[in-house]
């Protein structure tokens, strides 16, 4: 990902281009063409990612009372194909696609949130909870079937996980309050963590993906100064 100026953005009903990278919805798949440079060591990053949803979920939920922030679980299960030429690397497996949008920066609307998704034998579960900047909490539990039909799901007991090396707190949900096993911490930054979990939900063993985000941490000047070293900025 590279932050670019407004002139680098081109978008239409089914396409989005940011600089040389672009996304296109074909009607069956989201095709993502990546043409970037790595950072801070400059190396080419060229490849394609294809995301084929099992079903589209026609649902959008407001995360705050004022309706400034929205979230949609577009596809809670998808077939993903990754093929890169530089570096030469490929992968095929299951993935997930969702979207957040709103009228103000995330750090202006929220203090923190916890999110997790798990694939059951047939259905998918998504839990999304946190605290808004005005102090009000939000919590959503969804169960989505193979046709994309979503219904509210009760929130199981909370399970507190060990914090990351950057001391980002992690809390998820599981039958009976656990146990939950951390398989791998996939991303560990000063304000954001993504974690692969082994858990149990709705009476079934499940593999899950969990994320924590601390928006108060993101607001700190030192973290703001670190961002360009993680994500390069270009005028176009």
N, C-alpha and C positions, 0 to 999 in steps of 0.2 A: 504494500500500500504506500502511495505517495500523495502527500497533500499538494494540491495544485490550485492555481487561480481560476476564477470564474470562466475565463476564456477557454480553458481546457475542457469544459463540460459541454457535452452534446447529448440530448436525450429526446426520446420519442415514446409512443405508447408501448413499444416492445423492445426498445433498445436504450442503453445507457453507455456512453463512452466518457472516460476520464483520462485525458492524455491518450497514450497509445493503447491502453487497456480498455476492454469493453465487455458488456453483458448483453445478451439477446435472449428473449423468450421465444421459442419456436412453436409453441403450442403444446409441446410434449416435454420439453427440457429447457432448463436455464443453462445457456452456454456461456462460459466465462473465458475469454481470451486474455491472458496475462502477458504483458510486455513491459517489464520493469527492470530496475537495477537494485541489487541488494544494498544494504546500508548497515554499518559504516564502511565495510569493505566493498568496493564497487565491482559487482559481478552480475552478468546478465541473468535474468530470470524470465524464461519464455516457456509458455505451455498453455494447455487448455483443461478446463474443468467442466464436466457435464453433470448436471443435477437433474435426475428424472423422478419427480414426486410419485409416490404410490397413489396419493390422492391429494387434491387441494382442499384446504380447510377454509371455508368462507366465513371467517370470523374475525372481528376486530374488537378489542377491549380497551376502554379508557383506563389508564393507570392512576390518574389523579382526579380529584373532584371537579376541577375546572375544565377538564378535557383538553389540556395542553399537550399531553403525552399519550400516545396510543401504541398498541402492540398487536401484531397478528401472527399466529403460528401457521404460516403459509403451507408448509409441508412437514409434518412431524416425523415422517419416514420417507427416505428417498434413496434411489440407487445412484451412486456417485462413481464417476470414472475420471481419473486424473492421469494426464499424459503430458509430461514436460520433456522438452528437448534440451534445455539448458537450465539446471543440470538434467542429465538424462535420468528420469525417474517416473514411475507409474504406480498407480494404486487403484483398486476397485473395492468398494464396500458400501456400507449403509451410512447415511447422513441425515441432516436436518436443515430446514431452511425457515427462518422467521424474519420479522422486520419490526423495527421501532421507528417511529417518526413523531414529530411534534413541532410546537411553535416556539420553543426556547431550548437552550442547551440543557443536556441531561443534568449537569451539575447544579443548574438553577432550579430544577424540579425535584431532585431526590437527594437524600442523604446517603443511602446505600440500598442494595438489593441482593437477593439470592435467587437463583434460577436453576432448575434441573429438568432434565428430560430422560425418560427411560423407555426402552422398548420391551413390552411384554410379549407373550406368545402370539397374540393377535392384535392387541391394541397398543397405543402409546399413551404415556402419562407425562404431563408437563405441570410443574409447580413454579409459580412466579410470585415472589413476595418481597416486601421491603417497606421503606419509610420515606414519605414525601418530605420536601423541604419545610412544609407547614406543620410537620409533626404527625400527620395522619398516616396510618398504616394502609397497605393494600396487600391482598393475598388472593391468588387465583389457583385453583386446581382444575385441570381438564383431563378428560379421558377421550381419546380420539380413536375411532375404529378405522378399518381398512378402506372405507369409502369416504373418509374425511369428515364424518359426522362427529361433532364434539358435544359433550355433556359435562356439567360440573362434576368434579370428583372431590370427595372429602380429603382434607389434609391430614395425613398420618402424623404421628408424633414427631417432633423435631429431634434431630440428631446433630450434636455439635461435633465437628471434625477438627483435627489439629490445624492451627493456622499455618500459612505458608511461610517461606523463609523471609518474605517481606512483611510478615505479621498481618496479612490479610485474613480476617476471620472467615471460616467456612461453616455453614449450617445447612443441612438438607433434611429430607423427610424419609421415613422408612417404617414398615410394619413393626409395631411393638417398640418403637424407639431404637431400632438397630438390632444387631451390629451392622455397620457399613464399613467396607474395606476400600481404602484408596489404592487403586491400581497404579495410577500415575498422575503426577501433576504436569499437565500439558503446557500450561503457560503461567508464569509467576512474575508479576510486575508490581511496582509500588502501590497500584490502586486496583489491579484486576488479576483474577486467578481463574483458570479453567482446569477442571479435574475429571479424570475418568474413575468411575466408582463401580464396585460390586455391591448390590443392595438387594432388598426384598420388598416388593410392593404388591398389594392386592393378592397376597398369598403366593406370589410367583418370584423366583429368583430373577434378577434383572441386571443388565449392564446399563449404567447411566452416565450422563455427562452433566457436570455441575459447574456453575460459574458464580463468582462473588465479585461485586464491584463496590468500591468505596469512593463515592463522589466527593466527600469532604477531602480525601487524600488527593484526588485529582485537582482540586482547587488550590492546593498549596503551591506557592511560587517555585520551590525547588523542583517539584514534579513537573510543572509547566516547562521549566528550563531543560528537563531531561527528555521531553517528548521528541524534539527534532533529532535526537540521537537514535531514536527507535523508528521514527517515521520521517523520511526525508521530505523536504519542501521544495517545490519547483514552481516557477511562474506559469509554465504550461505543461 
